[in-house]
Amino acid sequence: MANRLTGGTDDRAQFASGFLAGTGTAVVAMSAALPAALPGEGLVPVPAYSGTLRLPGTVFLMVKRGFDIAVSLLALGAFGLALPLLALVIKLDSPGTVFFSQERVGINRRRSRSPYDGLDRRKVLQPGRPFKVIKLRTMGVHAEAGGPQWATKNDVRITRVGRFLRKTRLDEVPQFLNVLRGEMSLVGPRPERLVFVRQLEKEIPFYRDRLLMLPGITGLAQVINGYDDGIESVRRKIELDRQYIHSAGFVAEFKILLATVSVVLKGEGAR
């Protein structure tokens, strides 16, 4: 059986095909315009919304952590040179702070003893550990006066400089500090706010599966599906997050990072 990717464009499905072909898992795209099956050897079946996931092993997670630290130190060193200029233009463009922090839900470390035991549903009773995600501010100071909401296309709350920062993904660079703290990883499911976690877990089966790994600055769901704009896009992302967790490995990490560079250079999916 192959996992199903609901919706999505041809190029995104093709990337999913390449990602999964390199890790031994296939995707079936639910569209007549897309191929009925994608190539791959030694397929690892992951039925959509099944109750069991194969979690990554200890060696992979240790190497992944070392790579996260090395890249984050390099990125923050380079970012430090540009920070004074970015801080100046942010302050000149709109009133408010340079940095923006917000509580997000992180990893839930209560999981099966062995990464290959599958997911013990009884041990995922609480949301993950909360932490403060750090970004460069891209919205006005009263952006959420009406309550929490997703960013939308051409969102009027985003400042002029904020649009540039989002397009280039420079607003995400401070999250390398979250990576150094062990709160995030370079690659993983994006961290979500508790208010949305509470809402989405009621509407999407196995939503909390994505909390079984450290949240990431980028991820398979981000490079394929872009920003969330409603419940259906979140459903697609959950399938991709679960697919990433089940198939996580060195080849997959490398492909996702390369795809992220491509997305940033092309300015795709920015809001």
C-alpha positions in Angstrom: 0.0 0.0 0.0 1.2 3.5 -0.7 0.5 6.7 1.2 -1.9 9.2 -0.3 -1.2 12.8 -0.9 -4.5 14.7 -1.2 -4.5 17.6 -3.5 -1.3 19.5 -4.4 0.2 20.6 -7.7 2.1 18.5 -10.1 5.6 19.8 -9.2 4.9 19.3 -5.5 3.8 15.8 -6.1 6.9 15.1 -8.2 9.1 16.3 -5.4 7.3 14.1 -3.0 7.9 11.3 -5.4 11.6 12.0 -5.5 11.8 12.3 -1.7 10.0 9.1 -1.1 11.8 7.2 -3.9 15.0 8.0 -2.2 13.8 6.7 1.2 11.9 3.6 0.1 8.3 4.8 0.3 5.9 5.6 -2.5 3.1 8.2 -2.8 -0.2 7.9 -4.7 -1.5 11.3 -5.7 -5.2 11.7 -5.6 -5.6 13.4 -8.9 -6.2 12.2 -12.5 -3.5 14.5 -13.7 -0.9 12.7 -11.7 0.6 9.3 -12.1 -1.3 6.5 -10.3 1.9 5.3 -8.6 5.4 6.6 -8.1 8.6 4.5 -8.3 10.5 3.1 -5.4 12.0 -0.1 -4.2 11.4 -1.9 -1.0 8.3 0.2 -0.3 7.5 1.0 3.4 3.7 1.1 3.6 2.2 4.0 5.6 -1.6 4.0 5.3 -2.9 7.5 5.7 -4.0 8.1 9.3 -3.0 4.6 10.5 -2.2 4.2 14.2 1.4 3.1 13.9 4.5 4.9 12.9 8.1 3.7 12.6 10.2 6.3 14.5 13.8 7.2 13.7 16.6 5.4 15.4 19.1 6.8 18.0 22.1 7.0 15.7 20.2 9.0 13.1 18.9 11.4 15.8 22.4 11.9 17.2 24.0 12.7 13.9 21.0 14.9 13.0 21.5 16.9 16.3 25.3 17.3 15.6 24.5 18.6 12.1 21.8 21.0 13.5 24.3 22.5 15.9 27.1 23.0 13.3 24.8 24.6 10.7 23.1 26.8 13.3 26.4 28.2 14.6 27.5 29.0 11.0 24.1 30.6 10.2 24.0 32.7 13.4 27.6 33.9 12.8 26.7 35.1 9.3 23.4 36.5 10.4 25.1 38.6 13.1 26.8 40.6 10.4 23.5 41.6 8.8 21.5 42.0 12.0 22.2 45.7 12.6 21.0 46.6 9.1 17.9 44.5 9.3 17.1 45.9 12.8 17.4 49.4 11.4 15.1 48.9 8.5 12.5 47.1 10.6 12.4 50.0 13.1 12.2 52.6 10.4 9.4 50.8 8.6 7.0 50.4 11.5 6.9 50.9 15.3 7.6 47.9 17.5 10.3 45.5 18.5 12.9 44.0 16.1 12.3 40.5 17.3 9.0 38.6 17.7 8.6 35.6 20.0 5.5 33.4 20.4 4.8 30.3 22.3 4.7 27.1 20.2 4.1 23.5 21.0 7.3 21.4 20.7 8.2 17.7 20.9 6.3 15.3 23.1 9.0 13.1 24.5 6.6 10.5 26.0 6.9 7.9 23.3 7.7 4.2 22.9 11.1 3.0 24.3 12.3 1.8 21.0 11.9 3.9 17.8 10.8 0.8 16.0 8.1 -0.3 18.5 5.5 1.9 16.8 3.5 4.6 18.3 1.9 3.8 21.7 -1.3 5.9 21.5 -1.6 5.9 25.3 1.7 7.8 25.7 0.6 10.8 23.6 -2.1 12.1 25.9 -0.7 15.6 26.3 0.5 18.2 23.8 4.2 18.7 23.4 6.6 20.8 25.5 5.9 24.6 25.0 8.8 26.9 23.9 9.2 30.4 22.6 9.9 30.5 18.9 12.0 33.6 17.8 11.6 35.5 14.5 12.2 38.9 13.1 9.0 40.9 13.3 7.1 41.1 10.0 3.7 42.3 11.2 2.4 45.4 12.9 2.3 45.5 16.7 -1.5 45.1 16.8 -1.6 42.3 14.2 -3.6 40.0 16.4 -5.9 42.4 18.2 -8.8 40.4 16.9 -7.4 37.1 18.1 -5.1 34.4 16.7 -5.4 33.8 13.0 -3.5 32.3 10.1 -1.5 34.5 7.7 -3.3 34.8 4.4 -2.2 35.8 0.9 -1.5 39.5 0.7 -2.2 39.8 4.4 -2.6 43.5 5.3 -1.1 42.9 8.7 2.4 42.3 7.2 4.6 45.4 6.9 6.5 46.4 3.7 9.8 45.2 5.2 8.0 42.2 6.6 7.1 41.1 3.0 10.7 41.2 2.0 11.8 39.3 5.1 9.1 36.6 4.5 9.9 36.3 0.8 13.6 35.7 1.6 12.8 33.7 4.7 15.2 36.0 6.7 12.5 36.3 9.4 13.1 32.6 10.2 16.9 33.0 10.8 16.6 33.7 14.6 15.1 30.2 14.9 18.7 28.8 14.6 18.9 29.9 18.2 15.9 27.7 19.0 17.9 24.9 17.3 20.9 25.5 19.5 18.7 25.3 22.6 17.4 21.9 21.5 13.9 23.2 21.0 13.9 22.8 17.2 15.8 21.1 14.4 16.7 22.2 10.9 14.2 19.7 9.5 10.9 18.6 11.1 7.2 19.4 11.3 6.7 23.1 11.8 5.8 24.1 15.4 2.2 25.2 15.9 0.5 27.4 18.5 -1.4 25.6 21.3 -4.7 27.3 20.4 -4.4 25.8 16.9 -3.2 22.4 18.2 -6.3 22.2 20.4 -8.5 23.0 17.5 -6.9 20.9 14.8 -6.5 17.7 16.9 -10.3 17.6 17.2 -10.7 17.8 13.4 -7.8 15.8 12.1 -7.1 12.2 13.1 -3.7 11.5 14.6 -2.7 15.2 14.5 -0.5 14.8 17.5 1.7 12.3 15.7 3.7 15.3 14.4 4.8 16.1 18.0 6.9 12.9 18.1 9.9 14.7 16.6 11.5 18.1 17.2 9.8 20.8 15.2 11.8 22.1 12.3 12.7 25.4 10.6 11.8 23.6 7.3 10.2 20.3 6.5 8.7 18.1 3.8 5.3 19.6 4.4 6.7 23.1 4.0 8.5 22.6 0.7 5.6 20.7 -0.8 2.5 22.4 0.6 3.7 25.9 1.6 1.8 28.0 4.2 -1.4 26.9 5.8 -4.5 28.6 4.6 -7.2 26.4 6.0 -8.1 23.0 7.4 -7.6 21.1 4.1 -4.1 22.4 3.7 -3.4 21.3 7.3 -4.8 17.8 6.5 -2.3 17.5 3.6 0.5 18.7 5.8 -0.3 16.2 8.5 0.0 13.3 6.0 3.3 14.7 4.8 4.6 15.2 8.4 3.7 11.6 9.3 5.3 10.4 6.1 8.5 12.3 7.0 8.6 10.9 10.5 8.1 7.3 9.2 10.7 7.7 6.5 13.2 10.0 8.2 16.8 9.4 7.2 20.0 11.0 5.9 18.9 11.0 2.2 15.5 12.5 3.1 17.1 15.3 5.2 19.5 16.2 2.4 16.7 16.3 -0.2 14.5 18.5 2.0 17.3 21.0 2.7 18.1 21.2 -1.0 14.5 21.8 -1.8 14.3 24.5 0.9 17.2 26.3 -0.7 15.4 26.2 -4.1 12.1 27.5 -2.5 14.0 30.4 -0.8 15.9 31.4 -4.0 12.7 31.3 -6.0 10.7 33.2 -3.3 7.9 30.6 -3.5 5.1 30.4 -1.0 5.9 33.7 0.7 3.1 35.7 2.4 
